């Protein structure tokens, strides 16, 4: 009788365990082009809220964003009340982009 009870309980519990495992495996965020955040190919969560408190943190975010582009580097970072402003220069020393990094969210936006 005990074996039958255990077997019946196992039959009812097994589908619940399988469903929970399947949901855990399919818990990846959808890669939407606008409005959401996703795992970037560089390993970070681009667009995810990240408070930026210092110019060093802002520099890390900009470097991570521009990593694949050769000959591009951060020239200087200026701190404002709500954002950091970073100048991006090429090998010749010409400004190729000016971006702002929001202090509250860590998002990057070009203003050049």
Residue pairs with C-beta under 8 A, 6 or more apart in sequence:
28 39
29 36
29 37
29 38
29 39
30 36
30 38
31 38
31 39
32 38
36 47
37 45
37 46
37 47
37 48
38 45
38 46
38 47
39 45
40 46
42 64
42 67
44 64
46 65
47 107
48 106
49 104
49 105
49 106
50 61
50 105
50 106
51 103
51 104
51 105
51 106
52 58
52 61
52 84
52 101
52 102
52 103
52 106
53 103
55 77
55 79
55 84
58 77
58 84
58 86
58 101
59 74
59 77
59 86
61 101
61 106
61 108
62 74
62 77
62 86
62 88
62 99
62 101
62 108
63 74
65 99
65 108
66 72
66 74
66 88
71 90
71 91
72 88
72 89
72 90
72 96
73 88
73 89
74 86
74 87
74 88
74 89
75 86
75 87
75 88
75 89
75 95
76 86
76 87
77 84
77 85
77 86
77 87
78 84
78 85
78 86
82 102
82 103
82 104
83 100
83 101
83 102
83 103
84 100
84 101
84 103
85 98
85 99
85 100
85 101
85 111
86 98
86 99
86 100
86 101
87 95
87 97
87 98
88 95
88 96
88 97
88 98
88 99
89 95
89 96
90 96
95 112
96 112
97 110
97 112
98 110
98 111
98 112
99 108
99 109
99 110
99 111
99 112
100 108
100 109
100 111
101 107
101 108
102 109
